[in-house]
Amino acid sequence: VENTSSWIPSMALPLGIGFLRMLCIHPKFAHSAMTIRTFSRLLSTRRAASDWIFIEGVTTFGRHGVFEEEKRLGQKFVVDVKIRLNLLAASRSDSVEDTVDYAKVFATVQRIVRGEPKNTVEAVAGQIADEILSDHEMPEEVVVRVAKPCVALDGNLKSTGVELRRLRDPP
C-alpha cells in the first residue's frame, strides 16, 4: 500500500470532516496513523478566518475624477475598509502585535486619497486594498469602499462610488 499520510491532510482540508470519517473507516487507509481527532485539529487550525476589522467613514479631501474641475478643485471622499483575518490570537493575548495596526491602515487611506490624482475611484480603492495586503501579513481579504458624496451629476443622489474585494494571493 502506498504511503498516503503526506497527501491525506492536503486533500482533506477542502473536503471536510465527512471525508475524514470516510478515510478513517476505509480499509485502504486503516494503516494511517491519522485519526478523526487529528484531522479535526488540523481542520480547526487551518480554517479560514471569519473575523473582521473595520475602519468606517474616513473622510478625506482628494483630487480624483475624470473631469479637470474635479482634479483642480478637489472634493470629499469617504472610505470604508474591512479586513478579514484570524483574530483568535489577538483576542486571547490582548496584544497589538497579534492584529493589524489600525493607525497604519488609516494613514494609508489618507495618503492615497490625498495623493496623486487618479481618474477613477476604482484605481483609488484598488491601490488602498493592494497596499493593505502588502503592508500587513495577517489579512486574508480586504474590502474597500470609496464614495464620492459630492459627485458632479445632474440630479439628486447621495453618492457614487465603488466597493472592491481583494484576496491575498496564495504563497
C-alpha positions as a Markdown table, in Angstrom:
| # | Residue | x | y | z |
|---|---|---|---|---|
| 1 | Val | 0.0 | 0.0 | 0.0 |
| 2 | Glu | 1.4 | 3.4 | -0.9 |
| 3 | Asn | 2.1 | 6.0 | 1.7 |
| 4 | Thr | -0.9 | 8.2 | 1.9 |
| 5 | Ser | -0.1 | 10.2 | 5.1 |
| 6 | Ser | 1.5 | 13.0 | 3.1 |
| 7 | Trp | -1.4 | 13.7 | 0.8 |
| 8 | Ile | -4.3 | 12.9 | 3.0 |
| 9 | Pro | -4.2 | 16.2 | 5.0 |
| 10 | Ser | -3.9 | 18.4 | 1.9 |
| 11 | Met | -6.8 | 16.6 | 0.3 |
| 12 | Ala | -8.9 | 16.6 | 3.5 |
| 13 | Leu | -8.8 | 20.3 | 4.3 |
| 14 | Pro | -11.1 | 21.4 | 1.5 |
| 15 | Leu | -13.3 | 18.3 | 1.7 |
| 16 | Gly | -14.2 | 18.5 | 5.4 |
| 17 | Ile | -15.0 | 16.2 | 8.3 |
| 18 | Gly | -17.2 | 13.8 | 6.3 |
| 19 | Phe | -14.3 | 12.9 | 4.1 |
| 20 | Leu | -12.1 | 12.4 | 7.2 |
| 21 | Arg | -14.5 | 10.0 | 8.7 |
| 22 | Met | -14.7 | 8.0 | 5.5 |
| 23 | Leu | -10.9 | 7.8 | 5.4 |
| 24 | Cys | -10.6 | 6.6 | 9.0 |
| 25 | Ile | -13.0 | 3.7 | 8.4 |
| 26 | His | -12.0 | 2.8 | 4.8 |
| 27 | Pro | -9.8 | -0.4 | 4.8 |
| 28 | Lys | -7.3 | 1.1 | 2.3 |
| 29 | Phe | -6.5 | 3.8 | 4.8 |
| 30 | Ala | -6.6 | 1.8 | 8.0 |
| 31 | His | -2.8 | 1.8 | 8.2 |
| 32 | Ser | -2.7 | 5.5 | 8.5 |
| 33 | Ala | -1.9 | 6.9 | 12.0 |
| 34 | Met | -4.2 | 9.8 | 11.3 |
| 35 | Thr | -7.4 | 9.7 | 13.4 |
| 36 | Ile | -10.6 | 11.8 | 13.3 |
| 37 | Arg | -9.3 | 13.8 | 16.2 |
| 38 | Thr | -6.0 | 14.5 | 14.4 |
| 39 | Phe | -7.8 | 15.6 | 11.3 |
| 40 | Ser | -10.3 | 17.7 | 13.3 |
| 41 | Arg | -7.4 | 19.5 | 14.9 |
| 42 | Leu | -5.8 | 20.0 | 11.5 |
| 43 | Leu | -9.0 | 21.4 | 10.1 |
| 44 | Ser | -9.6 | 23.8 | 13.1 |
| 45 | Thr | -6.1 | 25.3 | 12.8 |
| 46 | Arg | -6.2 | 25.8 | 9.0 |
| 47 | Arg | -9.8 | 27.1 | 8.8 |
| 48 | Ala | -10.2 | 30.4 | 7.0 |
| 49 | Ala | -10.7 | 33.3 | 9.3 |
| 50 | Ser | -14.1 | 34.8 | 9.7 |
| 51 | Asp | -13.1 | 37.8 | 11.9 |
| 52 | Trp | -13.2 | 41.3 | 10.6 |
| 53 | Ile | -11.6 | 44.6 | 11.4 |
| 54 | Phe | -13.4 | 47.7 | 10.1 |
| 55 | Ile | -12.5 | 51.3 | 9.7 |
| 56 | Glu | -15.5 | 53.3 | 8.6 |
| 57 | Gly | -16.1 | 56.8 | 7.4 |
| 58 | Val | -12.6 | 58.0 | 6.7 |
| 59 | Thr | -13.4 | 61.4 | 5.2 |
| 60 | Thr | -10.6 | 62.9 | 3.3 |
| 61 | Phe | -10.1 | 65.6 | 0.6 |
| 62 | Gly | -8.8 | 64.4 | -2.7 |
| 63 | Arg | -8.5 | 65.4 | -6.4 |
| 64 | His | -9.7 | 62.3 | -8.2 |
| 65 | Gly | -12.1 | 62.2 | -11.2 |
| 66 | Val | -12.4 | 62.2 | -14.9 |
| 67 | Phe | -13.2 | 65.9 | -15.2 |
| 68 | Glu | -10.4 | 68.5 | -14.9 |
| 69 | Glu | -12.6 | 70.5 | -12.5 |
| 70 | Glu | -12.6 | 67.5 | -10.1 |
| 71 | Lys | -8.8 | 67.4 | -10.2 |
| 72 | Arg | -8.4 | 71.2 | -9.9 |
| 73 | Leu | -11.0 | 71.9 | -7.2 |
| 74 | Gly | -10.9 | 68.5 | -5.4 |
| 75 | Gln | -13.7 | 67.1 | -3.3 |
| 76 | Lys | -14.5 | 65.0 | -0.3 |
| 77 | Phe | -14.1 | 61.2 | -0.4 |
| 78 | Val | -15.4 | 58.8 | 2.2 |
| 79 | Val | -13.6 | 55.5 | 2.6 |
| 80 | Asp | -14.6 | 52.3 | 4.5 |
| 81 | Val | -12.2 | 49.4 | 4.9 |
| 82 | Lys | -12.9 | 45.9 | 6.1 |
| 83 | Ile | -10.1 | 43.4 | 6.7 |
| 84 | Arg | -10.7 | 39.7 | 7.2 |
| 85 | Leu | -8.1 | 37.9 | 9.3 |
| 86 | Asn | -7.8 | 35.5 | 12.2 |
| 87 | Leu | -8.1 | 37.4 | 15.4 |
| 88 | Leu | -8.0 | 34.4 | 17.7 |
| 89 | Ala | -4.5 | 35.2 | 19.0 |
| 90 | Ala | -5.3 | 38.9 | 19.4 |
| 91 | Ser | -8.5 | 38.2 | 21.3 |
| 92 | Arg | -6.6 | 35.9 | 23.7 |
| 93 | Ser | -3.3 | 37.8 | 24.1 |
| 94 | Asp | -4.6 | 41.4 | 24.1 |
| 95 | Ser | -1.5 | 42.3 | 22.2 |
| 96 | Val | -1.4 | 44.7 | 19.2 |
| 97 | Glu | 1.3 | 42.5 | 17.7 |
| 98 | Asp | -1.4 | 39.9 | 17.0 |
| 99 | Thr | -3.6 | 42.2 | 14.9 |
| 100 | Val | -3.4 | 44.8 | 12.2 |
| 101 | Asp | -2.3 | 48.3 | 13.1 |
| 102 | Tyr | -5.4 | 50.5 | 12.6 |
| 103 | Ala | -3.4 | 53.7 | 12.6 |
| 104 | Lys | -1.3 | 52.4 | 9.8 |
| 105 | Val | -4.3 | 51.4 | 7.7 |
| 106 | Phe | -5.9 | 54.9 | 8.4 |
| 107 | Ala | -2.7 | 56.6 | 7.4 |
| 108 | Thr | -2.5 | 54.5 | 4.2 |
| 109 | Val | -6.1 | 55.5 | 3.3 |
| 110 | Gln | -5.4 | 59.2 | 3.9 |
| 111 | Arg | -2.1 | 59.2 | 2.0 |
| 112 | Ile | -3.6 | 57.6 | -1.1 |
| 113 | Val | -6.8 | 59.7 | -1.2 |
| 114 | Arg | -4.8 | 62.9 | -0.6 |
| 115 | Gly | -2.1 | 61.8 | -3.1 |
| 116 | Glu | -1.6 | 61.6 | -6.8 |
| 117 | Pro | -4.8 | 62.3 | -8.7 |
| 118 | Lys | -6.4 | 59.4 | -10.4 |
| 119 | Asn | -9.2 | 59.3 | -13.0 |
| 120 | Thr | -11.3 | 56.6 | -11.2 |
| 121 | Val | -12.3 | 55.7 | -7.7 |
| 122 | Glu | -11.7 | 52.1 | -8.8 |
| 123 | Ala | -8.0 | 53.0 | -9.0 |
| 124 | Val | -8.0 | 54.7 | -5.6 |
| 125 | Ala | -9.8 | 51.7 | -3.9 |
| 126 | Gly | -7.5 | 49.2 | -5.7 |
| 127 | Gln | -4.4 | 50.9 | -4.5 |
| 128 | Ile | -5.7 | 51.1 | -0.9 |
| 129 | Ala | -6.5 | 47.3 | -1.0 |
| 130 | Asp | -3.2 | 46.3 | -2.6 |
| 131 | Glu | -1.2 | 48.4 | -0.1 |
| 132 | Ile | -3.0 | 47.0 | 2.9 |
| 133 | Leu | -2.3 | 43.4 | 1.7 |
| 134 | Ser | 1.3 | 44.2 | 1.0 |
| 135 | Asp | 2.0 | 46.1 | 4.3 |
| 136 | His | 0.4 | 43.6 | 6.6 |
| 137 | Glu | 1.0 | 39.8 | 6.7 |
| 138 | Met | -2.2 | 38.8 | 8.6 |
| 139 | Pro | -5.1 | 39.9 | 6.3 |
| 140 | Glu | -6.7 | 37.2 | 4.1 |
| 141 | Glu | -9.1 | 39.6 | 2.4 |
| 142 | Val | -9.7 | 43.3 | 2.2 |
| 143 | Val | -12.9 | 45.1 | 1.2 |
| 144 | Val | -12.5 | 48.8 | 0.3 |
| 145 | Arg | -15.4 | 51.1 | -0.4 |
| 146 | Val | -14.7 | 54.6 | -1.8 |
| 147 | Ala | -17.6 | 57.0 | -2.1 |
| 148 | Lys | -17.8 | 60.5 | -3.7 |
| 149 | Pro | -20.7 | 62.2 | -1.8 |
| 150 | Cys | -20.4 | 65.4 | -3.8 |
| 151 | Val | -20.5 | 64.0 | -7.3 |
| 152 | Ala | -20.9 | 66.3 | -10.3 |
| 153 | Leu | -24.0 | 64.7 | -11.8 |
| 154 | Asp | -27.2 | 66.4 | -12.8 |
| 155 | Gly | -29.8 | 65.2 | -10.3 |
| 156 | Asn | -30.3 | 64.2 | -6.6 |
| 157 | Leu | -28.3 | 61.4 | -5.3 |
| 158 | Lys | -26.4 | 60.6 | -2.0 |
| 159 | Ser | -23.1 | 59.5 | -3.5 |
| 160 | Thr | -21.4 | 57.4 | -6.1 |
| 161 | Gly | -18.5 | 55.0 | -5.5 |
| 162 | Val | -17.1 | 51.6 | -5.7 |
| 163 | Glu | -16.5 | 48.6 | -3.4 |
| 164 | Leu | -13.6 | 46.3 | -4.2 |
| 165 | Arg | -12.8 | 43.0 | -2.6 |
| 166 | Arg | -9.2 | 41.6 | -2.8 |
| 167 | Leu | -8.0 | 38.3 | -1.6 |
| 168 | Arg | -4.4 | 37.5 | -0.6 |
| 169 | Asp | -2.6 | 35.6 | -3.3 |
| 170 | Pro | -1.6 | 32.1 | -2.2 |
| 171 | Pro | 2.1 | 31.8 | -1.2 |
